[in-house]
């Protein structure tokens, strides 16, 4: 079987709903910071919603902090 080359990925970000997606590597440092802040906010909200709806899953995480 032929060996394949490494997998590459290009990530695009939509900064303005009325404009086309922009390659992540073309963002300014300020835009990267903005995106990371938004991703963190969204992830925090989603995880909070999930664990509020599934408290047993949150309880299962207790005591596992050391393994993370």
GROMACS elastic network, one bead per residue, 0.5 to 0.9 nm:
[ bonds ]
;  ai    aj funct       b0    kb
    4     7     6  0.84941   500
   10    23     6  0.70112   500
   10    24     6  0.75810   500
   10    25     6  0.84737   500
   11    22     6  0.84150   500
   11    23     6  0.58773   500
   11    24     6  0.55333   500
   11    25     6  0.80188   500
   12    21     6  0.56121   500
   12    22     6  0.51750   500
   12    24     6  0.53277   500
   12    25     6  0.85578   500
   13    20     6  0.87440   500
   13    21     6  0.51939   500
   13    22     6  0.52043   500
   13    23     6  0.62774   500
   13    24     6  0.60866   500
   13    27     6  0.88295   500
   13    35     6  0.83200   500
   14    17     6  0.64957   500
   14    18     6  0.89547   500
   14    19     6  0.74084   500
   14    20     6  0.67140   500
   14    22     6  0.62997   500
   14    23     6  0.89831   500
   15    18     6  0.88322   500
   15    19     6  0.76039   500
   15    20     6  0.83889   500
   15    21     6  0.70991   500
   15    22     6  0.75488   500
   15    31     6  0.83848   500
   15    35     6  0.82955   500
   16    19     6  0.54086   500
   16    20     6  0.77446   500
   16    21     6  0.81841   500
   17    20     6  0.77096   500
   17    21     6  0.86908   500
   19    22     6  0.87920   500
   22    25     6  0.84778   500
   22    26     6  0.69281   500
   22    27     6  0.74654   500
   23    26     6  0.54289   500
   23    27     6  0.71212   500
   24    27     6  0.55136   500
   24    32     6  0.78125   500
   25    28     6  0.83867   500
   27    30     6  0.78705   500
   27    31     6  0.56728   500
   27    32     6  0.60917   500
   28    31     6  0.51301   500
   28    32     6  0.62701   500
   28    33     6  0.86688   500
   29    32     6  0.50622   500
   29    33     6  0.61932   500
   29    34     6  0.86133   500
   30    33     6  0.51158   500
   30    34     6  0.61795   500
   30    35     6  0.86810   500
   31    35     6  0.61461   500
   31    36     6  0.85770   500
   32    35     6  0.51220   500
   32    36     6  0.61415   500
   32    37     6  0.85599   500
   33    36     6  0.51365   500
   33    37     6  0.61112   500
   33    38     6  0.86321   500
   34    37     6  0.51751   500
   34    38     6  0.62782   500
   34    39     6  0.86734   500
   35    38     6  0.51034   500
   35    39     6  0.60768   500
   35    40     6  0.85507   500
   36    39     6  0.50073   500
   36    40     6  0.60733   500
   36    41     6  0.85297   500
   37    40     6  0.51860   500
   37    41     6  0.61876   500
   37    42     6  0.86536   500
   38    41     6  0.50575   500
   38    42     6  0.60978   500
   38    43     6  0.84981   500
   39    42     6  0.51470   500
   39    43     6  0.60006   500
   39    44     6  0.84518   500
   40    43     6  0.51164   500
   40    44     6  0.59839   500
   40    45     6  0.85083   500
   41    44     6  0.52031   500
   41    45     6  0.61797   500
   41    46     6  0.86332   500
   42    45     6  0.51612   500
   42    46     6  0.60914   500
   42    47     6  0.85239   500
   43    46     6  0.51283   500
   43    47     6  0.60011   500
   43    48     6  0.84007   500
   44    47     6  0.52534   500
   44    48     6  0.60292   500
   44    49     6  0.85408   500
   45    48     6  0.51332   500
   45    49     6  0.61169   500
   45    50     6  0.85863   500
   46    49     6  0.50906   500
   46    50     6  0.60907   500
   46    51     6  0.86182   500
   47    50     6  0.50136   500
   47    51     6  0.60434   500
   47    52     6  0.83213   500
   48    51     6  0.53279   500
   48    52     6  0.59263   500
   48    53     6  0.85307   500
   49    52     6  0.51789   500
   49    53     6  0.62807   500
   49    54     6  0.86272   500
   50    53     6  0.52132   500
   50    54     6  0.60435   500
   50    55     6  0.83801   500
   50    57     6  0.89838   500
   51    55     6  0.53143   500
   51    56     6  0.80239   500
   51    57     6  0.66689   500
   51    58     6  0.57812   500
   52    55     6  0.57070   500
   52    58     6  0.84053   500
   53    56     6  0.89438   500
   54    57     6  0.55934   500
   54    58     6  0.69889   500
   55    58     6  0.50351   500
   55    59     6  0.62656   500
   55    60     6  0.86726   500
   56    59     6  0.50188   500
   56    60     6  0.62349   500
   56    61     6  0.88924   500
   57    60     6  0.50368   500
   57    61     6  0.66587   500
   58    61     6  0.52925   500
   58    62     6  0.70194   500
   59    62     6  0.54666   500
   59    63     6  0.89172   500
   60    63     6  0.80637   500
   60    64     6  0.82157   500
   61    64     6  0.55674   500
   61    65     6  0.74512   500
   62    65     6  0.69353   500
   63    66     6  0.73022   500
   63    67     6  0.87757   500
   64    67     6  0.55294   500
   64    68     6  0.69463   500
   65    68     6  0.54943   500
